[in-house]
Amino acid sequence: MHRQMCWLSSFGSDGEKVLHLQSAPNQPWRPYTAFPQFKVPDYKVPGGSKGWATYQKLIKAGWTLVPSARANEFGSYYSESVGLGAKDRGIDQ
């Protein structure tokens, strides 16, 4: 089963890295918050990585971590390609 994770910037290359998931090879990368069936609450740590708790859960479940550069080779990911708002990109406002 194809289940991959990577850390991608929220806004292009300069934004904060947020965990993104890809559940099928033909699917775009999407923020972990778009997958309620996999997401777990973030740790309450100031400045902590968005998705770290979810990453820990999924790595134990056999998901594969893909380098960000490799994920970016395959085109833009979901949040940029369809112009979602900040909440949909998994960014707290």
Stockholm file with secondary structure:
# STOCKHOLM 1.0

chainA/1-93         MHRQMCWLSSFGSDGEKVLHLQSAPNQPWRPYTAFPQFKVPDYKVPGGSKGWATYQKLIKAGWTLVPSARANEFGSYYSESVGLGAKDRGIDQ
#=GR chainA/1-93 SS CCCEEEEEESSTTTSCEEEEEESSTTSCCEEGGGCTTTCCCCCCCTTCCBTHHHHHHHHHTTCEECCHHHHHHTCCCHHHHTTCCTTTTTCCC
#=GC SS_cons        CCCEEEEEESSTTTSCEEEEEESSTTSCCEEGGGCTTTCCCCCCCTTCCBTHHHHHHHHHTTCEECCHHHHHHTCCCHHHHTTCCTTTTTCCC
//
